[in-house]
Amino acid sequence: MAERRERILEAARGLVESRGYEGLTMRELAAAAGVTVPTVYNLIGGKHAVLFAAVEEQTSRFVADLERARGDLLAVVDATVRQLLRRPRYYRALLRVLLGAEPSDPARRHVERALATEIRTAIARLDESGELAGWVDRRLLAERLHAQLDMTSIEWARGALSAVSFRAAARFGAATAMLGVTVGASRDAFERAARDSQADAHRRRRRAAA
């Protein structure tokens, strides 16, 4: 049963990757997984349940990567970008579905909760080190960082950013957001990250214009 379930989820990811979520049908999913349509419904459920199950499984792998970056905001950003770039066509299609869904949608909430937890943890670590400005609202800062990463991810999903540009833009956005609210070594590290990302962007533009 577990093997059939995984086969169905992998087939769903492949169909979303090639056709988008709108092109995913239960009949084609069953055929691609080598099972019957009733089997898909019995093991997982309907189309949205299949999407949620696929997202839930991918998120568990994503969380493992995020946990290795725990406490380091730029590492959390890098882990997020790295996960999306592992299967770009699939995640582009998935992002368009999830970020267009209602905030209460279970699949969207599941993904956002994992990322939000790690962003808050990184901010708390800065606060504990004494390198986060005392006036800043940690919750609001975490929300803004999360929203900024979402917007950069949407740009990439729509094809406005290449893989390299996506990473640079995500790092630049997070680093510049933190410059005004950090001090000491952390501020220096965010400034270096922002400068490096900016330099990378300038080099790409010069190469594109040449």
HUDARA-V797738 format. One record per pair of residues at least 24 apart in sequence whose C-alpha atoms are under 10 Angstrom apart, sorted by the first residue. I is the first residue (numbers start at 1). J is the second residue. D is the distance in Angstrom with one decimal. If there is no record, write none. Layout:
# HUDARA-V797738
I:J:D, I:J:D
This chain:
# HUDARA-V797738
1:39:9.9, 1:43:7.8, 2:43:9.0, 4:33:7.7, 4:34:8.6, 4:35:7.9, 4:39:9.0, 4:40:9.0, 4:43:8.4, 5:33:9.0, 5:35:9.8, 5:39:9.2, 5:40:8.0, 5:43:6.5, 5:44:7.4, 5:50:9.8, 5:53:9.5, 5:54:10.0, 6:33:9.1, 6:53:9.7, 6:54:8.8, 6:57:9.4, 7:32:8.8, 7:33:5.6, 7:34:8.2, 7:35:9.1, 8:32:7.8, 8:33:5.0, 8:34:8.3, 8:35:8.1, 8:39:9.5, 8:40:7.2, 8:43:9.1, 8:44:8.8, 8:50:8.3, 8:54:9.1, 9:33:8.3, 9:40:9.6, 9:44:9.1, 9:50:6.9, 9:51:8.2, 9:52:9.8, 9:53:7.3, 9:54:5.5, 9:55:9.2, 9:57:8.8, 10:54:7.7, 11:54:9.8, 12:47:9.3, 12:50:7.4, 12:51:7.6, 12:53:9.9, 12:54:7.5, 12:90:9.9, 13:50:9.6, 13:51:8.4, 13:54:7.1, 13:55:9.2, 13:87:9.7, 13:89:9.8, 13:90:6.6, 13:91:9.2, 13:93:9.8, 13:94:9.2, 14:89:9.4, 14:90:7.4, 15:90:8.6, 16:51:9.2, 16:89:8.4, 16:90:6.0, 16:91:8.9, 16:92:9.5, 16:93:6.6, 16:94:7.5, 17:87:8.4, 17:88:8.3, 17:89:5.2, 17:90:3.9, 17:91:7.6, 17:92:8.2, 17:93:6.6, 17:94:8.4, 18:89:7.4, 18:90:7.6, 18:93:8.9, 19:89:9.5, 19:90:9.3, 19:93:8.5, 20:89:8.8, 20:90:7.8, 20:91:9.8, 20:92:8.8, 20:93:5.4, 20:94:7.7, 20:96:9.1, 20:97:8.9, 21:47:9.1, 21:48:9.5, 21:51:8.4, 21:90:9.4, 21:93:6.7, 21:94:7.2, 21:96:9.0, 21:97:7.2, 22:93:9.4, 22:97:9.1, 24:51:9.8, 26:50:9.5, 48:106:9.8, 48:107:8.8, 49:106:9.7, 49:107:9.0, 51:94:8.9, 51:97:9.8, 51:98:9.9, 51:107:7.6, 52:105:9.5, 52:106:7.3, 52:107:5.0, 52:108:8.6, 52:110:8.7, 52:111:9.9, 53:107:8.3, 54:107:9.2, 55:94:8.7, 55:98:9.8, 55:107:6.6, 55:108:8.8, 55:110:8.2, 55:111:7.6, 56:106:9.8, 56:107:7.3, 56:108:9.9, 56:110:7.1, 56:111:7.7, 58:83:9.3, 58:111:9.2, 59:83:9.5, 59:107:9.8, 59:110:7.8, 59:111:6.3, 59:112:9.7, 59:114:7.7, 59:115:9.5, 60:110:10.0, 60:111:9.4, 60:114:8.9, 62:111:9.1, 62:114:8.5, 62:115:9.1, 63:111:9.3, 63:114:6.5, 63:115:7.9, 63:117:9.9, 63:118:8.9, 66:114:8.5, 66:115:7.8, 66:117:9.7, 66:118:6.9, 66:119:9.7, 67:114:9.8, 67:117:10.0, 67:118:7.5, 69:118:8.4, 69:122:9.0, 70:117:9.6, 70:118:6.3, 70:119:8.6, 70:120:9.9, 70:121:7.0, 70:122:6.6, 70:125:9.2, 71:118:7.3, 71:119:8.0, 71:120:8.7, 71:121:5.7, 71:122:3.9, 71:123:7.4, 71:124:7.9, 71:125:5.7, 71:126:8.0, 72:118:8.8, 72:119:8.5, 72:121:8.4, 72:122:5.3, 72:123:8.4, 72:125:8.0, 72:126:8.7, 73:118:8.0, 73:119:6.4, 73:120:9.0, 73:121:8.5, 73:122:5.2, 73:123:7.3, 73:125:9.4, 73:126:9.2, 73:145:9.7, 73:171:9.4, 73:174:8.0, 73:175:8.8, 73:178:9.6, 73:190:9.7, 74:119:9.5, 74:122:9.0, 74:170:8.9, 74:171:6.5, 74:172:9.5, 74:174:7.2, 74:175:7.5, 74:189:9.7, 74:190:8.4, 74:193:8.5, 75:122:9.4, 75:171:9.2, 76:115:8.2, 76:118:7.0, 76:119:7.1, 76:122:8.2, 76:171:9.9, 77:115:9.2, 77:118:9.7, 77:119:8.7, 77:145:9.7, 77:146:9.6, 77:149:7.7, 77:167:8.3, 77:170:6.7, 77:171:6.7, 77:173:9.9, 77:174:7.8, 78:167:6.9, 78:168:9.4, 78:170:8.0, 78:171:7.4, 79:167:9.9, 80:115:8.1, 80:149:8.9, 80:153:9.4, 80:167:9.3, 80:170:9.4, 81:149:9.3, 81:152:9.9, 81:153:8.1, 81:156:10.0, 81:163:8.6, 81:164:9.9, 81:166:7.4, 81:167:6.2, 81:168:9.8, 81:170:7.8, 81:171:9.5, 82:163:9.4, 82:166:10.0, 82:167:8.2, 84:153:8.7, 84:156:9.7, 84:157:9.4, 84:163:9.5, 85:156:10.0, 85:163:6.9, 85:164:9.8, 85:166:9.3, 85:167:9.5, 88:156:9.4, 88:157:8.3, 88:163:8.8, 89:157:8.5, 90:157:9.8, 91:153:9.7, 91:157:7.6, 92:153:8.6, 92:154:8.1, 92:155:9.8, 92:156:7.6, 92:157:4.4, 92:158:7.3, 92:159:8.6, 93:157:7.4, 93:158:9.2, 94:157:8.9, 95:150:9.1, 95:153:7.9, 95:154:7.0, 95:156:9.7, 95:157:6.8, 95:158:9.5, 96:153:9.8, 96:154:7.4, 96:157:7.1, 96:158:8.3, 99:150:8.1, 99:151:9.5, 99:153:9.7, 99:154:8.0, 112:146:8.5, 112:150:9.5, 115:146:7.7, 116:142:7.2, 116:143:7.8, 116:145:9.2, 116:146:6.7, 116:147:9.9, 117:142:9.2, 118:142:9.5, 119:143:8.8, 119:145:7.8, 119:146:7.4, 120:145:9.7, 120:146:9.6, 123:178:9.7, 126:182:8.1, 126:183:9.6, 126:186:7.8, 127:182:9.0, 129:186:9.3, 130:182:8.9, 130:183:8.3, 130:184:8.9, 130:186:9.8, 131:181:8.4, 131:182:5.4, 131:183:5.0, 131:184:6.1, 131:185:7.7, 131:186:6.4, 131:187:7.8, 132:178:8.8, 132:179:9.9, 132:180:9.4, 132:181:5.9, 132:182:4.5, 132:183:6.4, 132:184:9.1, 132:186:8.4, 132:187:8.9, 133:178:9.9, 133:180:8.4, 133:181:5.1, 133:182:5.5, 133:183:7.0, 134:181:8.4, 134:182:9.2, 135:181:8.4, 136:180:9.7, 136:181:6.8, 136:182:9.5, 137:181:9.9, 141:177:8.7, 141:178:8.8, 141:181:9.2, 144:174:9.5, 144:177:8.7, 145:170:9.9, 145:173:8.2, 145:174:6.4, 145:175:9.7, 145:177:7.5, 145:178:9.0, 146:174:9.1, 148:173:7.0, 148:174:7.7, 148:177:9.2, 149:173:7.6, 149:174:7.7, 164:200:9.0, 164:201:9.2, 164:204:9.4, 165:197:9.0, 165:200:8.4, 165:201:7.1, 165:204:8.5, 167:197:8.5, 168:193:9.1, 168:194:8.7, 168:196:8.4, 168:197:5.0, 168:198:7.6, 168:199:9.5, 168:200:7.2, 168:201:7.2, 169:194:9.3, 169:197:7.1, 169:198:8.4, 169:200:9.7, 169:201:8.3, 170:194:10.0, 170:197:9.0, 171:196:9.3, 171:197:6.8, 171:198:9.6, 172:196:8.4, 172:197:5.6, 172:198:7.0, 172:201:9.8, 173:197:9.4
